[in-house]
Each structure stands twice: as C-alpha cells, then as structure tokens.
Amino acid sequence: MSIEILLVSLLLLVLVLVIHLLRRLERVHDKLDNKIEEERINLFSQLEAYNSLRDRLDLRRGLPYTKSWSAAPDFYS
C-alpha cells in the first residue's frame, strides 16, 4: 500500500512540474511574440524611411549600406 502512495505522490509531483514548465514556456513565448512585434514595427519604419530617402534623392541603385553609420535611414529622412 505504501508503494502506491509513493507512486501517486511522484506522479503528482511530475504533473505539478510539467504544469510549472508549461507556464514558464508560455511566458517566454509571450515575451518572444512581443519582441518580434517590436522588431517588425521597427523594420517597417526603417523600410519606409529608406524608400522615402531613395525617392527624394532619385537614386536608381539605392543607398549604400548604413549599418555601420552613426544613424539609421529613418533619422536621415
């Protein structure tokens, strides 16, 4: 009888741990979703600024890479 109680206790402990891990995973997933959304919005505004600069300057071949510059395209426009 005591082995059954031990097994049930262990199963309950495993269940509690799995539930805890699932909740942590859900929080991490939500944070990641929020970060992806922020990056998507930032990228969209960067692309808008880049296109605006390219159109204003009437460039056919685009702008040089601005990754190492002191400002991003949205600042330049």
Backbone as CSV, one residue per row, in Angstrom:
resi,resn,N_x,N_y,N_z,CA_x,CA_y,CA_z,C_x,C_y,C_z
1,MET,0.820,-1.204,0.000,0.000,0.000,0.000,0.860,1.263,0.000
2,SER,1.978,1.261,0.677,2.800,2.450,0.749,3.501,2.739,-0.579
3,ILE,3.787,1.702,-1.372,4.403,1.921,-2.681,3.449,2.642,-3.620
4,GLU,2.154,2.338,-3.506,1.161,3.022,-4.329,1.080,4.509,-3.960
5,ILE,1.147,4.777,-2.685,1.099,6.168,-2.222,2.339,6.913,-2.727
6,LEU,3.473,6.259,-2.684,4.702,6.863,-3.185,4.607,7.136,-4.682
7,LEU,4.107,6.185,-5.435,3.965,6.362,-6.877,2.985,7.488,-7.225
8,VAL,1.894,7.528,-6.536,0.902,8.592,-6.770,1.509,9.943,-6.414
9,SER,2.245,9.986,-5.329,2.895,11.242,-4.925,3.900,11.689,-5.979
10,LEU,4.674,10.753,-6.492,5.650,11.082,-7.531,4.960,11.548,-8.814
11,LEU,3.889,10.901,-9.177,3.134,11.308,-10.362,2.552,12.709,-10.195
12,LEU,2.056,12.999,-9.022,1.530,14.343,-8.763,2.639,15.383,-8.820
13,LEU,3.804,15.024,-8.288,4.938,15.931,-8.351,5.353,16.197,-9.802
14,VAL,5.393,15.154,-10.596,5.735,15.307,-12.017,4.689,16.169,-12.711
15,LEU,3.445,15.974,-12.405,2.375,16.767,-13.004,2.521,18.242,-12.640
16,VAL,2.803,18.507,-11.388,2.998,19.895,-10.948,4.196,20.517,-11.661
17,LEU,5.281,19.768,-11.805,6.455,20.273,-12.506,6.166,20.541,-13.982
18,VAL,5.437,19.673,-14.620,5.079,19.863,-16.030,4.201,21.108,-16.183
19,ILE,3.256,21.294,-15.301,2.400,22.484,-15.356,3.231,23.744,-15.158
20,HIS,4.143,23.700,-14.211,5.025,24.847,-13.973,5.864,25.160,-15.211
21,LEU,6.442,24.144,-15.818,7.256,24.346,-17.013,6.423,24.873,-18.179
22,LEU,5.218,24.405,-18.312,4.345,24.902,-19.378,4.009,26.375,-19.184
23,ARG,3.789,26.774,-17.948,3.515,28.196,-17.674,4.731,29.057,-17.965
24,ARG,5.904,28.579,-17.589,7.139,29.327,-17.904,7.339,29.431,-19.404
25,LEU,7.092,28.353,-20.099,7.220,28.346,-21.550,6.238,29.333,-22.189
26,GLU,5.044,29.400,-21.650,4.053,30.339,-22.162,4.508,31.790,-21.953
27,ARG,5.091,32.090,-20.797,5.597,33.445,-20.548,6.734,33.800,-21.500
28,VAL,7.637,32.852,-21.715,8.743,33.085,-22.642,8.196,33.292,-24.051
29,HIS,7.224,32.508,-24.429,6.603,32.633,-25.751,5.955,34.004,-25.916
30,ASP,5.262,34.472,-24.894,4.640,35.794,-24.952,5.682,36.902,-25.081
31,LYS,6.770,36.796,-24.332,7.844,37.793,-24.432,8.456,37.795,-25.829
32,LEU,8.651,36.615,-26.376,9.215,36.496,-27.710,8.265,37.083,-28.755
33,ASP,6.982,36.816,-28.619,5.988,37.409,-29.521,6.032,38.930,-29.463
34,ASN,6.126,39.482,-28.266,6.188,40.941,-28.119,7.449,41.500,-28.762
35,LYS,8.569,40.828,-28.567,9.831,41.284,-29.156,9.780,41.224,-30.679
36,ILE,9.211,40.169,-31.212,9.079,40.044,-32.667,8.197,41.161,-33.208
37,GLU,7.122,41.475,-32.533,6.234,42.554,-32.977,6.957,43.896,-32.949
38,GLU,7.738,44.154,-31.899,8.510,45.400,-31.832,9.499,45.493,-32.991
39,GLU,10.182,44.401,-33.258,11.151,44.382,-34.350,10.469,44.561,-35.702
40,ARG,9.300,43.969,-35.863,8.558,44.104,-37.121,8.174,45.557,-37.355
41,ILE,7.697,46.217,-36.315,7.315,47.623,-36.432,8.536,48.475,-36.732
42,ASN,9.653,48.205,-36.059,10.879,48.956,-36.296,11.368,48.752,-37.727
43,LEU,11.341,47.520,-38.191,11.787,47.242,-39.550,10.905,47.950,-40.570
44,PHE,9.609,47.952,-40.339,8.696,48.623,-41.255,9.008,50.110,-41.336
45,SER,9.239,50.753,-40.198,9.528,52.186,-40.220,10.886,52.455,-40.870
46,GLN,11.849,51.552,-40.673,13.144,51.692,-41.337,12.996,51.583,-42.859
47,LEU,12.190,50.637,-43.306,11.980,50.486,-44.745,11.233,51.672,-45.338
48,GLU,10.273,52.195,-44.604,9.582,53.396,-45.072,10.549,54.554,-45.222
49,ALA,11.402,54.742,-44.231,12.370,55.831,-44.280,13.362,55.631,-45.425
50,TYR,13.805,54.412,-45.623,14.735,54.115,-46.706,14.101,54.431,-48.063
51,ASN,12.873,53.987,-48.258,12.186,54.254,-49.525,11.972,55.741,-49.731
52,SER,11.664,56.452,-48.668,11.481,57.897,-48.771,12.782,58.582,-49.187
53,LEU,13.888,58.195,-48.564,15.190,58.759,-48.935,15.536,58.447,-50.386
54,ARG,15.336,57.208,-50.763,15.660,56.798,-52.126,14.839,57.584,-53.144
55,ASP,13.566,57.808,-52.843,12.706,58.568,-53.754,13.086,60.045,-53.783
56,ARG,13.362,60.618,-52.614,13.730,62.044,-52.564,15.024,62.333,-53.298
57,LEU,15.974,61.421,-53.176,17.269,61.629,-53.808,17.306,61.109,-55.248
58,ASP,16.202,60.524,-55.685,16.056,59.986,-57.039,17.207,59.024,-57.373
59,LEU,17.436,58.089,-56.482,18.505,57.118,-56.669,17.966,55.890,-57.383
60,ARG,18.632,55.471,-58.393,18.217,54.282,-59.146,18.820,53.000,-58.551
61,ARG,19.999,53.129,-57.975,20.699,51.950,-57.474,20.578,51.797,-55.961
62,GLY,19.839,52.634,-55.289,19.679,52.514,-53.842,20.752,53.281,-53.096
63,LEU,20.719,53.165,-51.811,21.692,53.819,-50.933,22.753,52.812,-50.515
64,PRO,23.929,53.298,-50.126,24.925,52.360,-49.582,24.442,51.806,-48.245
65,TYR,25.059,50.739,-47.803,24.693,50.152,-46.520,24.920,51.161,-45.395
66,THR,23.959,51.272,-44.500,24.057,52.243,-43.405,24.229,51.555,-42.055
67,LYS,24.505,50.270,-42.042,24.611,49.515,-40.793,25.700,50.077,-39.875
68,SER,26.835,50.475,-40.441,27.917,50.970,-39.602,27.909,52.498,-39.478
69,TRP,26.928,53.153,-40.056,26.849,54.604,-39.967,26.354,55.009,-38.587
70,SER,26.431,56.299,-38.312,26.054,56.779,-36.987,24.549,56.929,-36.814
71,ALA,23.800,56.815,-37.894,22.343,56.954,-37.795,21.692,56.016,-38.803
72,ALA,20.452,55.707,-38.534,19.685,54.824,-39.388,18.947,55.648,-40.456
73,PRO,18.426,54.990,-41.502,17.734,55.726,-42.558,16.561,56.576,-42.078
74,ASP,15.863,56.126,-41.046,14.734,56.937,-40.576,15.209,58.248,-39.977
75,PHE,16.430,58.309,-39.470,16.979,59.577,-38.975,17.345,60.489,-40.127
76,TYR,17.915,59.935,-41.176,18.343,60.745,-42.315,17.171,61.379,-43.059
77,SER,16.058,60.711,-43.068,14.915,61.268,-43.795,14.191,62.256,-42.913
